[in-house]
Amino acid sequence: MANVKLNLIAAACENMGIGVNGTLPWRLKKEMAFFTKMTSGVKDLNKKNAVIMGRRSWDCIPENYRPLVNRVNIVLTRNVQQIEQRVPQGVLVFSSLDEAVKYIESRDDIESTWVIGGSAIYKEAMDHEKCDKIYLTEIQNNFQCDTYFPSFDKQHYQLVEEDGIPTEAQVEGDIKYYFRIYKKV
Ligand SMILES: NC(=O)c1ccc[n+]([C@@H]2O[C@H](COP(=O)([O-])OP(=O)(O)OC[C@H]3O[C@@H](n4cnc5c(N)ncnc54)[C@H](OP(=O)(O)O)[C@@H]3O)[C@@H](O)[C@H]2O)c1
């Protein structure tokens, strides 16, 4: 894959919160299914997508759901050797986003690259020259959070639509949200 584009994907509530106590502040089955579909879906069935996450986000995924199936899982940490011993075989561990990008570029079987959090990783990815789009689920309710999606200057992004991604409000229980796509310009 010669030219990596970084896609960020996150769900944030009204105060831009994304997490609390090492977990998600909400349970949204359809939103989770959207995440799985977007990060797993490939046009070329001989390829897979890569997901890049911080070490704490890795720790947050329940053990029976990790590594995330049908995706190349990449974990970022400053303690590579220690974390390499903890993760299952096949999970890649790097000490920086750039190292992960270089690795992905060295493979020709990775179709798209998804940055899946948390805060600092999102920030680095959105400031990266290879940042392309932010897929942000905007939850219209407030939750108590201790981890936040970084603020970004919407002047540098254009709201776009994509086939198959609904623009109308989604409702699960008493929670309402929108799937928004911000393309960096
Ligand atoms: N709503 C959403 O869409 C969403 C998405 C993802 C996560 N979350 C939530 O967010 C929380 C976890 O996110 P978080 O922000 O606390 O942590 P995180 O970004 O997942 O992980 C932080 C860790 O990543 C490593 N790291 C960070 N920047 C790095 C860099 N530049 N180079 C190398 N390693 C780096 C460090 O690991 P070491 O300490 O090992 O060095 C750091 O402690 C949880 O509550 C989770 O449920 C929500």
The ligand as an SDF file (V2000), in Angstrom:
LIG
                    3D

 48 52  0  0  0  0  0  0  0  0999 V2000
  -15.8970    6.6710   21.9350 N   0  0  0  0  0  0  0  0  0  0  0  0
  -14.9070    6.2650   21.1700 C   0  0  0  0  0  0  0  0  0  0  0  0
  -15.0060    6.3100   19.9340 O   0  0  0  0  0  0  0  0  0  0  0  0
  -13.6510    5.7210   21.7930 C   0  0  0  0  0  0  0  0  0  0  0  0
  -12.6000    5.2600   20.9880 C   0  0  0  0  0  0  0  0  0  0  0  0
  -11.4430    4.7940   21.6110 C   0  0  0  0  0  0  0  0  0  0  0  0
  -11.3330    4.8150   22.9950 C   0  0  0  0  0  0  0  0  0  0  0  0
  -12.3620    5.2670   23.7300 N   0  0  0  0  0  0  0  0  0  0  0  0
  -12.2570    5.3520   25.2020 C   0  0  0  0  0  0  0  0  0  0  0  0
  -11.1190    6.1710   25.4990 O   0  0  0  0  0  0  0  0  0  0  0  0
  -10.4450    5.6640   26.6470 C   0  0  0  0  0  0  0  0  0  0  0  0
   -9.0290    5.2290   26.2710 C   0  0  0  0  0  0  0  0  0  0  0  0
   -8.3970    6.2720   25.5660 O   0  0  0  0  0  0  0  0  0  0  0  0
   -7.1600    7.0890   26.1810 P   0  0  0  0  0  0  0  0  0  0  0  0
   -7.1170    8.3910   25.4650 O   0  0  0  0  0  0  0  0  0  0  0  0
   -7.2660    7.1150   27.6740 O   0  0  0  0  0  0  0  0  0  0  0  0
   -5.9050    6.1840   25.8440 O   0  0  0  0  0  0  0  0  0  0  0  0
   -5.2650    5.6520   24.4510 P   0  0  0  0  0  0  0  0  0  0  0  0
   -4.9570    6.7950   23.5360 O   0  0  0  0  0  0  0  0  0  0  0  0
   -6.0340    4.5260   23.9130 O   0  0  0  0  0  0  0  0  0  0  0  0
   -3.9110    5.0450   25.0210 O   0  0  0  0  0  0  0  0  0  0  0  0
   -2.9700    5.8760   25.6210 C   0  0  0  0  0  0  0  0  0  0  0  0
   -1.6520    5.1470   25.5840 C   0  0  0  0  0  0  0  0  0  0  0  0
   -1.2230    5.0010   24.2320 O   0  0  0  0  0  0  0  0  0  0  0  0
    0.1870    5.1180   24.1770 C   0  0  0  0  0  0  0  0  0  0  0  0
    0.4980    6.2990   23.3670 N   0  0  0  0  0  0  0  0  0  0  0  0
   -0.1870    7.4710   23.3220 C   0  0  0  0  0  0  0  0  0  0  0  0
    0.3970    8.3090   22.4450 N   0  0  0  0  0  0  0  0  0  0  0  0
    1.4350    7.6330   21.9100 C   0  0  0  0  0  0  0  0  0  0  0  0
    2.4100    7.9540   20.9460 C   0  0  0  0  0  0  0  0  0  0  0  0
    2.4270    9.1510   20.3410 N   0  0  0  0  0  0  0  0  0  0  0  0
    3.3500    7.0460   20.6430 N   0  0  0  0  0  0  0  0  0  0  0  0
    3.3440    5.8400   21.2570 C   0  0  0  0  0  0  0  0  0  0  0  0
    2.4470    5.4660   22.1780 N   0  0  0  0  0  0  0  0  0  0  0  0
    1.5150    6.3540   22.5000 C   0  0  0  0  0  0  0  0  0  0  0  0
    0.6610    5.2010   25.6000 C   0  0  0  0  0  0  0  0  0  0  0  0
    0.7880    3.8420   26.0220 O   0  0  0  0  0  0  0  0  0  0  0  0
    1.7990    3.3640   27.1940 P   0  0  0  0  0  0  0  0  0  0  0  0
    1.2400    3.9440   28.4600 O   0  0  0  0  0  0  0  0  0  0  0  0
    1.7150    1.8640   27.1330 O   0  0  0  0  0  0  0  0  0  0  0  0
    3.1440    3.8960   26.8220 O   0  0  0  0  0  0  0  0  0  0  0  0
   -0.5220    5.8610   26.2860 C   0  0  0  0  0  0  0  0  0  0  0  0
   -0.5630    5.6510   27.6820 O   0  0  0  0  0  0  0  0  0  0  0  0
  -11.3140    4.5180   27.1540 C   0  0  0  0  0  0  0  0  0  0  0  0
  -12.2620    4.9930   28.0810 O   0  0  0  0  0  0  0  0  0  0  0  0
  -12.0080    4.0300   25.8830 C   0  0  0  0  0  0  0  0  0  0  0  0
  -13.2140    3.3520   26.1680 O   0  0  0  0  0  0  0  0  0  0  0  0
  -13.5090    5.7180   23.1670 C   0  0  0  0  0  0  0  0  0  0  0  0
  1  2  1  0
  2  3  2  0
  2  4  1  0
  4  5  1  0
  4 48  2  0
  5  6  2  0
  6  7  1  0
  7  8  2  0
  8  9  1  0
  8 48  1  0
  9 10  1  0
  9 46  1  0
 10 11  1  0
 11 12  1  0
 11 44  1  0
 12 13  1  0
 13 14  1  0
 14 15  2  0
 14 16  1  0
 14 17  1  0
 17 18  1  0
 18 19  2  0
 18 20  1  0
 18 21  1  0
 21 22  1  0
 22 23  1  0
 23 24  1  0
 23 42  1  0
 24 25  1  0
 25 26  1  0
 25 36  1  0
 26 27  1  0
 26 35  1  0
 27 28  2  0
 28 29  1  0
 29 30  1  0
 29 35  2  0
 30 31  1  0
 30 32  2  0
 32 33  1  0
 33 34  2  0
 34 35  1  0
 36 37  1  0
 36 42  1  0
 37 38  1  0
 38 39  2  0
 38 40  1  0
 38 41  1  0
 42 43  1  0
 44 45  1  0
 44 46  1  0
 46 47  1  0
M  CHG  2   8   1  16  -1
M  END
$$$$
